[in-house]
Amino acid sequence: MKQRVMSVVFAGCMAAFANTAASAGFPEKSINFVVPYSPGGGTDISSRLLTEKIARDKGWSFIVDNRPGASGSVGLSYLARQKNDGYALGMGQTSNLSINPFLNSDIAYDPIKDFTPIAIVASQPMVVVVSTKSKYQTFEDLVADAKAQKRLTMGTPGIGTVSHMSMEYFGQQAGVAFRHIPYPGATQAITEVMGGQLSFAATSLPSALSHIRSGSVRALAVTSKERNQSLPDVPAIAELGYDGFDVGDWKAVVAPAGISDELAAQLNAAVNDALKDKDLVQAFEREGSDVVGGSVEDFKTLMEREQVRWQEVVKSAGIAKKK
């Protein structure tokens, strides 16, 4: 028995030593970085900015691997099946890590069980916009009409998007309901708002910024807890009598489940170091995103909290799960 216990202890020590040694020599080859959306989109651009900065600072090599489909679920399903040796990473988001699993029966991964959280990268709020000809001058005007049982039409980039779910969440908090009109993307929703076919649209900040700045639409509120640096004159919903309301479309680096703690910490440090760069911070801010960063534990806590929140929002909204 004593010999068996010693063997087990020795094996455990050797495994820990191997993990530490592996992380110390990491990486010895290119890291495959899965982007679950098409090239040229916001997630792709953010992923390339981040990996290029790490590559310059650390001398690491990355291969950006675009695998779009099913709101990011195709790429993350692929990532979940890769080896947990640090050479497969990817960019997850609010939608594919915290919302889609409760909307789609075909998703082949569990966000908590199948991934190791590495680091939160950035977060951006949704923005509520109306036509410049709209009678709604403020967000309070819009909500007052909704509370008067007027069925306002709300355009979003699609069912289950963060834009859609942020307003479902708001409606549940405020005791109002909107008639949801989903579109294939934000551009169509904003166009319909401009033409007066919709009461308002909720969409990501980058999708609406150019239209807001050109005066094509008017921004009424952002969904973050505080105002966004890109729209300092636009109030946050939280400051309009809805204390604590805070919804962001966050992006974060994940790895397949089971990666060693040492390697996860090393990858987390690399991401956080990159996020300290002034040029990178400004690049994110130009698209309306706030750089976040933080520890592996911070990301784990966020994932668990967001899972609870969005599962309840989906359930309360009565959105049927796709099969």
C-alpha positions as CSV (number, residue, x, y, z in Angstrom):
1,M,0.0,0.0,0.0
2,K,2.8,2.4,0.9
3,Q,4.6,1.7,-2.4
4,R,1.4,2.3,-4.3
5,V,0.8,5.6,-2.5
6,M,4.3,6.7,-3.3
7,S,3.9,5.8,-6.9
8,V,0.7,7.9,-7.1
9,V,2.4,10.8,-5.5
10,F,5.4,10.5,-7.8
11,A,3.2,10.3,-10.9
12,G,1.3,13.4,-9.7
13,C,4.5,15.3,-9.2
14,M,5.8,14.3,-12.6
15,A,2.6,15.4,-14.2
16,A,2.8,18.8,-12.5
17,F,6.4,19.2,-13.5
18,A,5.6,18.3,-17.1
19,N,2.8,20.9,-17.2
20,T,5.1,23.6,-15.8
21,A,7.9,22.6,-18.1
22,A,5.5,22.6,-21.1
23,S,4.2,26.1,-20.2
24,A,7.7,27.4,-19.7
25,G,8.7,26.4,-23.2
26,F,5.4,27.4,-24.8
27,P,4.8,28.0,-27.6
28,E,7.0,25.9,-29.8
29,K,4.8,26.2,-32.9
30,S,2.0,28.4,-34.3
31,I,-1.2,28.8,-32.3
32,N,-4.4,28.2,-34.2
33,F,-6.8,31.0,-33.2
34,V,-10.4,30.2,-34.2
35,V,-12.7,33.2,-35.1
36,P,-16.3,31.9,-35.3
37,Y,-17.3,34.6,-37.8
38,S,-16.4,35.7,-41.3
39,P,-13.3,37.7,-42.2
40,G,-13.7,41.5,-42.0
41,G,-16.3,41.5,-39.3
42,G,-16.0,43.0,-35.8
43,T,-14.9,39.8,-34.1
44,D,-12.4,39.0,-36.9
45,I,-10.9,42.5,-36.6
46,S,-10.7,42.3,-32.8
47,S,-9.0,38.9,-33.0
48,R,-6.4,40.0,-35.5
49,L,-5.6,43.2,-33.5
50,L,-5.1,41.1,-30.4
51,T,-3.1,38.3,-31.9
52,E,-0.9,40.7,-33.9
53,K,-0.1,42.6,-30.8
54,I,0.8,39.5,-28.8
55,A,2.9,38.2,-31.7
56,R,4.9,41.5,-31.8
57,D,5.4,41.5,-28.0
58,K,6.0,37.9,-27.3
59,G,7.3,36.6,-30.6
60,W,4.5,34.1,-30.8
61,S,3.0,33.0,-34.1
62,F,-0.8,32.8,-34.8
63,I,-2.9,31.4,-37.6
64,V,-6.3,33.1,-37.6
65,D,-8.8,30.4,-38.5
66,N,-12.2,31.8,-39.6
67,R,-15.0,29.2,-39.1
68,P,-18.4,31.1,-39.4
69,G,-21.9,29.7,-39.0
70,A,-24.8,29.5,-36.6
71,S,-24.0,32.8,-34.8
72,G,-20.6,31.6,-33.9
73,S,-21.6,28.1,-32.8
74,V,-19.9,26.3,-35.7
75,G,-16.5,27.7,-34.8
76,L,-16.8,27.1,-31.1
77,S,-18.0,23.5,-31.7
78,Y,-14.8,22.9,-33.6
79,L,-12.7,24.6,-31.0
80,A,-14.2,22.4,-28.2
81,R,-12.9,19.3,-30.0
82,Q,-9.3,20.4,-30.3
83,K,-6.4,19.3,-28.0
84,N,-6.1,21.2,-24.7
85,D,-2.4,21.9,-25.2
86,G,-2.7,25.7,-25.7
87,Y,-2.2,25.5,-29.5
88,A,-6.0,26.0,-30.1
89,L,-7.6,29.1,-28.9
90,G,-10.7,31.1,-30.0
91,M,-12.7,34.2,-29.5
92,G,-16.0,33.6,-27.8
93,Q,-18.8,36.1,-27.1
94,T,-21.9,36.8,-25.2
95,S,-24.1,35.3,-27.9
96,N,-22.3,32.0,-28.5
97,L,-21.2,31.4,-24.9
98,S,-24.2,32.7,-22.9
99,I,-27.3,32.9,-25.1
100,N,-27.3,30.5,-28.0
101,P,-27.0,27.4,-25.8
102,F,-30.5,28.1,-24.5
103,L,-31.9,28.9,-28.0
104,N,-30.5,26.1,-30.1
105,S,-30.8,22.4,-29.5
106,D,-28.2,21.6,-32.1
107,I,-25.3,23.3,-30.3
108,A,-22.6,20.6,-29.7
109,Y,-20.9,22.2,-26.7
110,D,-21.5,23.2,-23.1
111,P,-19.9,26.6,-22.6
112,I,-19.0,25.9,-19.0
113,K,-17.8,22.2,-19.3
114,D,-16.2,22.3,-22.7
115,F,-14.0,25.4,-22.5
116,T,-11.3,26.9,-20.3
117,P,-11.8,30.6,-19.8
118,I,-8.6,32.6,-20.6
119,A,-9.4,36.3,-20.5
120,I,-12.1,38.9,-21.2
121,V,-10.9,41.1,-24.0
122,A,-13.5,43.9,-24.5
123,S,-17.1,44.7,-24.2
124,Q,-19.4,47.0,-26.1
125,P,-23.0,48.1,-25.3
126,M,-26.1,48.0,-27.5
127,V,-27.6,51.3,-28.5
128,V,-31.2,52.3,-29.0
129,V,-31.8,54.5,-32.1
130,V,-34.7,56.2,-33.7
131,S,-35.3,58.2,-36.8
132,T,-34.3,61.9,-36.6
133,K,-37.9,62.6,-37.5
134,S,-39.2,60.4,-34.6
135,K,-41.3,62.1,-31.9
136,Y,-39.1,60.3,-29.4
137,Q,-36.5,62.8,-28.2
138,T,-35.5,60.7,-25.2
139,F,-35.5,57.1,-24.1
140,E,-38.0,58.0,-21.4
141,D,-40.4,59.2,-24.1
142,L,-40.2,55.8,-25.8
143,V,-40.7,53.9,-22.6
144,A,-43.6,56.0,-21.6
145,D,-45.4,55.1,-24.8
146,A,-44.6,51.4,-24.3
147,K,-46.0,51.6,-20.8
148,A,-49.2,53.2,-22.2
149,Q,-49.7,49.8,-24.0
150,K,-48.7,51.1,-27.4
151,R,-47.1,48.2,-29.2
152,L,-43.9,49.8,-30.4
153,T,-42.0,47.9,-33.2
154,M,-38.4,47.0,-32.4
155,G,-35.9,46.1,-35.1
156,T,-32.8,44.0,-34.3
157,P,-30.1,42.0,-36.2
158,G,-32.0,38.8,-35.5
159,I,-33.6,36.5,-32.9
160,G,-31.3,35.7,-30.0
161,T,-28.7,38.4,-30.8
162,V,-27.4,40.4,-27.9
163,S,-29.3,43.4,-29.3
164,H,-32.6,41.4,-29.2
165,M,-32.0,39.9,-25.8
166,S,-30.8,43.1,-24.2
167,M,-34.2,44.7,-24.9
168,E,-36.1,41.6,-23.9
169,Y,-34.2,41.9,-20.6
170,F,-35.0,45.6,-20.3
171,G,-38.7,44.9,-21.1
172,Q,-38.8,42.3,-18.3
173,Q,-37.2,44.8,-15.9
174,A,-39.4,47.7,-16.9
175,G,-42.6,45.8,-17.3
176,V,-43.1,46.7,-21.0
177,A,-43.2,44.6,-24.2
178,F,-42.1,45.4,-27.8
179,R,-43.1,43.9,-31.1
180,H,-39.9,42.3,-32.2
181,I,-39.0,42.6,-35.9
182,P,-35.9,40.5,-36.6
183,Y,-33.7,41.3,-39.7
184,P,-30.7,39.4,-41.3
185,G,-28.4,42.2,-40.0
186,A,-28.1,45.5,-38.3
187,T,-27.9,47.5,-41.6
188,Q,-31.5,46.5,-42.6
189,A,-32.9,47.3,-39.2
190,I,-31.3,50.8,-39.2
191,T,-32.4,51.5,-42.7
192,E,-36.0,50.7,-41.7
193,V,-35.7,53.0,-38.7
194,M,-34.4,55.8,-41.0
195,G,-37.4,55.2,-43.3
196,G,-39.9,55.4,-40.4
197,Q,-41.1,51.8,-40.7
198,L,-39.9,50.9,-37.2
199,S,-40.4,52.7,-33.8
200,F,-36.8,52.0,-32.9
201,A,-33.9,49.7,-33.4
202,A,-31.5,48.1,-30.9
203,T,-28.1,47.2,-32.4
204,S,-24.5,47.0,-31.6
205,L,-22.7,50.3,-31.2
206,P,-20.2,49.7,-34.1
207,S,-23.1,49.0,-36.5
208,A,-24.8,52.3,-35.6
209,L,-22.0,54.7,-34.9
210,S,-21.5,56.0,-38.4
211,H,-25.2,56.6,-38.8
212,I,-25.4,58.4,-35.5
213,R,-22.4,60.6,-36.3
214,S,-23.8,61.4,-39.8
215,G,-27.1,62.4,-38.3
216,S,-29.1,59.7,-40.0
217,V,-30.5,58.4,-36.7
218,R,-30.7,59.6,-33.2
219,A,-29.3,57.6,-30.3
220,L,-31.5,57.5,-27.2
221,A,-29.6,55.3,-24.8
222,V,-26.8,52.7,-24.4
223,T,-27.2,49.4,-22.5
224,S,-23.9,49.6,-20.5
225,K,-23.9,50.6,-16.9
226,E,-22.1,53.8,-17.7
227,R,-22.0,56.1,-20.8
228,N,-19.8,55.0,-23.7
229,Q,-16.7,57.1,-24.6
230,S,-17.9,57.2,-28.2
231,L,-21.2,58.7,-27.3
232,P,-20.6,60.8,-24.2
233,D,-23.9,62.7,-24.6
234,V,-26.0,59.6,-24.8
235,P,-27.3,58.4,-21.4
236,A,-26.9,54.8,-20.1
237,I,-30.2,53.1,-19.3
238,A,-28.9,52.5,-15.8
239,E,-28.9,56.3,-15.1
240,L,-32.5,56.7,-16.2
241,G,-34.1,55.0,-13.2
242,Y,-33.0,51.4,-13.9
243,D,-30.1,51.0,-11.5
244,G,-27.7,48.3,-12.2
245,F,-29.0,47.6,-15.8
246,D,-25.9,46.6,-17.7
247,V,-25.7,44.5,-20.9
248,G,-22.6,44.2,-23.0
249,D,-21.6,42.2,-26.0
250,W,-18.3,41.0,-24.6
251,K,-15.5,39.2,-26.5
252,A,-13.2,36.8,-24.7
253,V,-10.5,34.3,-25.4
254,V,-11.3,30.6,-24.6
255,A,-9.4,27.3,-24.9
256,P,-10.7,23.7,-25.0
257,A,-11.5,22.3,-21.5
258,G,-8.7,20.8,-19.5
259,I,-5.8,23.1,-20.3
260,S,-3.4,23.3,-17.4
261,D,-3.7,26.1,-14.8
262,E,-0.1,27.2,-15.6
263,L,-0.7,27.5,-19.3
264,A,-4.0,29.3,-18.8
265,A,-2.3,31.8,-16.5
266,Q,0.5,32.3,-19.1
267,L,-2.1,32.9,-21.9
268,N,-4.1,35.2,-19.6
269,A,-0.9,37.3,-18.9
270,A,-0.2,37.5,-22.6
271,V,-3.7,38.9,-23.4
272,N,-3.6,41.3,-20.5
273,D,-0.2,42.6,-21.5
274,A,-1.4,43.3,-25.0
275,L,-4.5,45.1,-23.7
276,K,-2.2,47.7,-21.9
277,D,-1.1,49.0,-25.3
278,K,-2.4,52.5,-26.0
279,D,-2.8,51.9,-29.7
280,L,-4.8,48.7,-29.2
281,V,-7.0,50.4,-26.6
282,Q,-7.7,53.2,-29.0
283,A,-8.5,50.8,-31.8
284,F,-11.1,49.1,-29.6
285,E,-12.5,52.5,-28.5
286,R,-12.9,53.7,-32.1
287,E,-15.5,51.0,-32.6
288,G,-17.2,51.7,-29.3
289,S,-15.6,48.9,-27.2
290,D,-14.1,49.2,-23.8
291,V,-11.0,47.1,-23.1
292,V,-11.7,44.8,-20.0
293,G,-8.9,42.3,-19.2
294,G,-8.7,40.6,-15.8
295,S,-7.9,37.2,-14.4
296,V,-9.0,33.7,-15.5
297,E,-11.2,33.7,-12.4
298,D,-12.8,37.0,-13.4
299,F,-13.8,35.5,-16.7
300,K,-15.1,32.3,-15.1
301,T,-17.3,34.3,-12.8
302,L,-18.6,36.3,-15.7
303,M,-19.5,33.2,-17.7
304,E,-21.3,31.6,-14.8
305,R,-23.3,34.8,-14.0
306,E,-24.2,35.4,-17.7
307,Q,-25.4,31.8,-18.0
308,V,-27.9,32.3,-15.2
309,R,-29.1,35.6,-16.5
310,W,-29.6,34.8,-20.1
311,Q,-31.2,31.4,-19.4
312,E,-33.8,33.2,-17.3
313,V,-34.3,35.9,-19.9
314,V,-34.9,33.4,-22.7
315,K,-37.3,31.4,-20.5
316,S,-39.3,34.4,-19.5
317,A,-39.4,35.7,-23.1
318,G,-41.0,32.4,-24.1
319,I,-38.6,32.0,-27.1
320,A,-38.9,28.5,-28.4
321,K,-35.6,26.5,-28.7
322,K,-34.6,25.8,-32.3
323,K,-34.4,22.1,-33.2
